[in-house]
């Protein structure tokens, strides 16, 4: 590593002393120290633009509120807003370099934002980066704030933003499943319980059920995101509002709602809101619920396409890549497998979030960075995996209609449809005999004269086996 000459750095000072910072960097000394201390995930906060933009929105809202209370001059408020607007428009995201996992309850992330905004504002004012006597990261950009209210407020807003593309991806998958439900509406197959033959159904009903169960979670995501709209901005360090003007919280919340376009609300009890992780836990639970459902659907797709000769072979997944380095012609269900693994990661994230939420003490939870990292990364993974499942798998699924129909004809499970007409004991005996002899249910029922051929044809019509029907009493 080459030596960094003093002409390429500027010297900044903090509580711990002096530290060289790259001259062109918009971040400052506290960000530099955090970069040196925390290299855990290799994922900087810039990996999630929703978080960067939300931080800038919080800082812009704070500047507006501080201007209105007379705490911040018009000139400083103007340049802080301009710097924040640059960031919201996509600029300077590469200057947010702190690892998402960090000690200090998010202080390093908050200071990274304060320093970048301050140095961009100084640049707008015509000053050199680091000339904080003209505009200071703490005194001006962080005025009336603490990490403990600014960071979680930005995090909540970021999660709300990140939930929107997730819901869009999920909606697209649901539409693809509904399309397959219509396409497969006339494909008769055996339903199964505990992997054993049950009663007939259509492949369309099966895919329709997948769409219904996933559609429920769009509403759940929206509800959980709504809980995150309640924030503790204005509570400063522990919720008491120390160092903030009495009018600041309401003004800041109104400004944040205007800037973000989201109906942000001030928590009723800021002390409680500063330490409580309940909304994060619930949101994580919704993601886990969705992940479990997606994994179950993926398991079904792998089973239904298994074989092809020695498995269920009821559907064909689109072939995406050769499946083996040794077995010619083998094609694996790689897309559902990848969805499964994504789901497992999100389920694991939920446990980490649970432990982090439980680990808070007294007036603050210092483990919030882990919670935020897992929620944001989990949503991104789920969203990308859902798009993958929709476009590279579900959209291209085809049905093996004739094979599905043959499994119904040859199944012992159709005896259930005859149960109300021949009685449970007769049905049990016929089923057992069919299983042991390999003969068909219809053949055995006719042989014993339990029903006529015409009656069987009527009772085993697909339309009569696939829904409720009126049963006339026997005898």
C-alpha positions, 0 to 999 in steps of 0.5 A, spaced: 500 500 500 502 506 497 503 512 503 498 517 502 501 524 502 499 530 506 497 533 500 491 528 499 488 528 505 485 533 510 486 533 518 480 533 522 479 533 529 474 530 534 474 527 541 479 522 540 484 527 537 486 528 529 485 523 524 487 524 516 481 524 511 481 523 504 481 531 501 476 529 496 471 525 501 465 528 503 465 524 509 469 526 515 473 524 521 467 520 525 465 516 518 473 515 517 473 512 524 467 507 523 470 505 517 476 503 520 472 499 526 467 496 522 468 491 517 463 486 518 459 485 512 462 488 507 456 491 505 456 499 506 449 503 507 450 506 500 447 498 498 440 501 500 439 507 497 432 507 500 436 508 507 440 514 504 434 518 501 431 517 508 436 519 512 437 525 507 429 526 508 430 526 516 435 531 515 432 536 511 425 536 515 430 537 521 433 543 518 426 546 516 423 545 523 429 548 526 428 554 521 421 555 523 423 555 530 428 560 529 434 556 531 437 555 524 439 561 520 435 561 513 442 561 510 444 555 513 437 551 512 437 553 505 444 550 504 442 544 508 436 543 504 440 543 498 445 538 500 439 533 502 436 534 495 442 533 492 442 526 495 435 524 495 436 525 487 441 520 487 448 524 488 453 522 493 451 515 495 458 513 494 460 517 500 456 513 505 461 508 506 460 505 513 458 498 514 451 497 516 453 492 522 456 497 527 456 498 534 453 505 537 446 504 535 447 507 529 451 513 531 456 512 525 450 512 520 448 518 523 454 521 523 456 519 516 449 523 513 451 529 518 458 529 515 456 528 507 451 533 508 455 538 511 461 538 507 456 538 501 453 544 504 460 547 505 461 546 498 455 550 496 457 556 500 463 556 497 468 553 502 472 547 503 470 541 505 472 540 513 471 548 514 466 546 519 466 553 523 462 555 517 457 549 518 458 544 522 455 536 522 453 536 529 451 543 531 447 545 524 446 538 520 444 534 527 441 540 530 435 538 535 437 531 534 440 525 536 442 518 533 437 515 537 431 519 534 434 521 527 436 514 525 430 509 527 426 515 524 430 514 517 430 506 518 422 506 518 422 510 512 427 506 508 423 500 510 416 503 508 420 505 501 423 498 500 416 494 502 413 498 495 417 494 490 417 488 494 409 488 494 409 490 486 414 483 485 409 479 489 403 482 485 406 480 479 407 473 481 400 473 483 398 475 477 402 469 473 399 464 478 392 466 476 393 466 469 396 459 470 390 457 474 385 459 468 390 456 463 389 449 467 382 450 469 380 443 465 386 439 467 383 434 472 388 431 477 389 427 484 389 432 490 394 429 495 394 429 503 400 427 506 403 425 500 398 420 499 392 420 494 386 424 496 381 426 492 380 429 485 381 437 483 384 441 477 391 443 477 387 450 476 385 450 483 391 448 485 395 454 482 389 458 484 390 457 491 397 459 491 395 466 488 390 466 494 395 465 499 400 470 497 395 475 495 393 475 503 400 478 504 400 484 500 395 486 505 399 484 511 405 488 508 401 494 507 399 494 514 406 492 518 409 498 514 403 503 516 405 501 523 412 504 521 409 511 520 409 512 527 416 515 529 420 518 535 423 524 531 424 530 536 425 525 542 432 526 541 437 522 546 431 518 550 425 521 548 425 527 553 426 532 547 432 535 551 435 540 546 429 541 542 425 546 541 418 545 544 415 546 537 420 542 533 417 535 534 410 537 530 414 541 525 419 536 524 414 530 523 410 535 518 416 537 514 418 529 513 411 527 511 411 533 506 418 531 503 417 523 503 410 523 501 408 518 507 403 520 512 409 520 518 406 521 525 409 523 532 409 517 537 404 518 543 410 517 548 417 518 545 420 515 551 417 508 549 418 509 542 425 510 543 426 503 546 421 499 543 422 495 537 415 492 536 413 495 529 420 492 527 418 485 530 411 485 527 414 487 520 419 481 520 414 476 522 410 478 516 416 477 511 417 470 515 410 469 513 411 470 506 417 467 506 414 460 509 409 461 504 413 462 498 418 456 500 411 451 500 409 453 493 416 452 491 416 445 494 410 444 491 413 446 484 419 441 485 414 435 487 409 436 481 415 437 476 419 431 479 421 425 475 420 426 469 419 419 468 420 416 476 416 422 479 409 426 479 411 429 472 404 433 472 407 439 470 414 441 466 418 447 469 422 451 464 429 448 463 434 454 465 440 450 465 443 443 465 442 440 471 448 435 472 456 434 471 455 427 470 448 425 468 446 427 461 440 430 460 438 432 467 435 438 468 434 441 475 428 445 478 434 451 480 429 456 480 424 454 486 431 451 489 433 458 489 427 461 492 427 456 498 434 458 500 432 465 500 426 464 504 431 460 509 435 466 509 429 471 511 426 466 516 433 466 519 433 473 519 427 473 523 430 470 529 436 475 529 431 480 529 428 477 535 434 476 539 436 484 537 430 486 539 430 483 546 437 485 547 435 492 548 436 495 555 433 501 559 431 507 554 435 504 548 436 498 543 443 499 541 442 493 536 438 497 531 443 496 526 442 489 525 435 489 525 435 494 520 440 490 516 436 484 516 430 487 514 432 491 508 437 485 506 431 480 507 426 485 503 431 486 497 432 478 497 425 476 497 423 481 492 429 479 487 427 472 488 420 473 487 421 476 480 426 470 479 420 465 480 415 469 476 419 470 470 423 464 470 419 459 472 411 460 473 410 464 467 413 458 463 410 452 466 406 447 462 401 441 464 402 434 462 394 434 462 393 426 459 398 424 465 394 428 470 387 425 468 390 418 468 392 418 475 385 420 477 382 414 473 387 409 476 387 412 483 384 409 489 382 416 491 376 416 487 373 411 492 372 417 496 367 420 491 363 414 491 363 413 499 356 417 500 353 412 495 356 405 497 357 406 504 364 407 508 365 399 509 364 398 502 368 403 500 374 401 505 373 394 502 374 396 495 379 400 496 383 395 500 382 390 494 384 395 489 390 396 493 392 389 493 390 386 487 392 392 482 385 392 479 381 399 478 376 401 483 370 402 478 372 395 475 371 392 482 364 396 484 361 394 477 363 387 479 360 387 486 354 390 483 354 396 488 353 401 482 351 401 475 356 403 469 351 409 468 351 411 476 359 411 476 359 415 469 355 420 473 358 420 479 365 420 477 364 426 472 369 431 474 364 437 475 361 433 480 368 431 484 370 438 484 365 441 488 360 441 493 354 437 491 347 435 494 347 427 497 341 423 497 340 419 503 342 411 501 337 406 502 
